[in-house]
Amino acid sequence: MIGLEDRQQTAQWIAAAHRDGARLHKACEVAGIDVRTLQRWKAQDGLAVGDRRPAAVRPTPAHALSAQERAAVLQVANEPRFADMPPARIVPTLADEGRYLASESTFSRILRAAGQNRHRGRAKAPHAKRTPQTHVATAPRQVWCWDLTFLPAQVAGQWFYLYLILDLYSRKIVGWEVHAEDSGDHAARLVHRTALAEGIATVERDKRPVLHGDNGSTIKATSVLAMLYWLGVKPSYSRPRVSDDNAFVEALFRTAKYRPEFPSKGFATLDDARQWGARFVHWYNFNHQHSGIRYVSPAQRHAGEDRSILAQRHALYLQARERNPARWSRHTRNWEPIGAVALNPDRDVVVSTASLPSPSKTAEAA
């Protein structure tokens, strides 16, 4: 449907082109209308009053429901037994009773006209779930994930608490502590120590890391929020009761508790738990070949050494294929470095745009 102003402007353009020698049907074709349309506008006063269809008075269809029939539909829909049912359930129930009043769509139209086409019943109306916060890390010190987990003691019912901060990009444990209490003050001091160790004060305030955690009371304590604000670290939280919004830390906790040296009967003292934590963090950061970052250690990736290591591996595999090409039916093993890492990636987030160049492409270009 073309508005009145657009009609008038189009007709003026066509008339000007026609005066300059253009054929009328060609000018109409360029304008996107048919010659018959232009003739109808001129013959039926369409260039003065516009399209009359929206204001047209249309007769009521002969097969439309009468006022009494519409009232009957409303009366049935408002019966106590149908008070919590949508039309999709009312119509089949009436059919089983041998009654037909109207179709399901007609029921819906009548209820909508009466202002009753809302959620029926006591159950809460469905609502859209909040999407998880998406963060993409293209380098260390951009996104941190943190949480705390229970470490069992040898005394039944007693626990120690492991506080841990993980760098999303490198998977390096950049901060950790073990305490006997679950306290927001401990968490605030851990964030402060980690920020000092990672040199966050030298980073521009708007480029300081995001710290993602769950909705626990310790993570959201006032002392923690005050420390984050003072450090310029931006807080981020998982959705309520959704544990996999912080999947990287949860996977790290599983790795820790399934290590052979993790005591199956619990820790005897707090010092024992702290000594185990120090050994585990050193092994994880410097000796653990992480499968998520092409089997380099988190410390190597954190220091930017992963690209040269993976390029060396790729060159070694190319040499091995050249020595025995019959043993390689396809390409060599993938030693391309992992580029950007996304926490709770959204469908519209394209992480590949921030990915690093692969050593295979670099070697082929050379």
C-alpha positions, 0 to 999 in steps of 0.5 A: 500500500503506497501512502498519499505523499509517496503517490504524489511524488511518484506521479510527479517523477513519472510526469517529468520523465514523460515530458523529457521524452521517456515512454510512459510504461518505461517510466512506470517500470522504473518507479516500480508501478504499473501503468494501470496503477497510475491511470487508476490513481488519476481516474479515481482521485487517488492522488488527492485522497490516497488509498480508500481501503483502510477507511472502507466500510465493509459489510458483515459476512453472512456467516459471521457469528451473531451477537447471541452466539458470541455471548454463548461462546463467552459464557462457556469460556467463563464456566468454572470448569474452563476457567483455567483452560485455553481455547485449544482445550475447551474446543476438544472438551465440547466436541467430546460432549457433542457440542460445537459452538465455534472454532478454536481461532474464533474462541481466541478472537472473541476472548481477545475482543473481550480482554480475556485472552490472557494466561488462564489459570493460577500457573505463572505465565511463561516468560523469556529466560534471561540469557547468560552474560557473554564475555570474549577473551582475546588475551590474558587479563581480560576475563577472570572466572572465580568460585569457591569449593568445599575441601573435606576435612577428616572430621565429619561435617567439617570443611575447608574452602578453596577460593580460586580465580582463573584466567579465561584466556590462558586457563592459568590460576592467577589467584587462590587461597584456602580458608577454614571459613566461607567469608566475603572478606577472604574473597575480597583480599584474594581479588586484591592480591590477584590484581596486584600480582597481575599488574592490573593497576597498570592497565587503563581502567576501562580495559581492566578485566571482568570477574565472572562468578556465581550468585553465591552470597560470598561472591556478591558480598558488600566487601567484595563489591567495594573491592571490585569497584576500587580496583576497577574490575567489572563484576559479572554473575551467572544466572540463578540455579544455572551451574554451567554458566561458570563451566571453566571453573567447575571443570577445574574443580573436577580436575583438582578433586580427581587428582591421585594425590587428592586425599580420599578421606579428607584433610587433617588440618588447614595447613595440609589443605593449603600445602595440597593447594600449592602443589596442585596450582604449581602442577596445573599452571606449569606442568599440566598440558591442557587439552583445551589450549592444544596441550600447552601449559596455562603458564606458557599460554599466559606468557604468550609462548604457546604460538612458538611452541605450537609452530615448532610442533607443526614444523616437526610434523611436516618434517616427519611427513616429508620423510615418510609421505606414505604414512600420512594419508591426509593432513598432519595433526592440528597444532593451530593455537586457540584464539579467542575464548568465549564464556557462555557464547551467544549465537551472534558472537563470532569468536573467529573474528578475533582468532589468532593466525595459525602456524600452519598458514604461517608456515605455508606462506613462508 
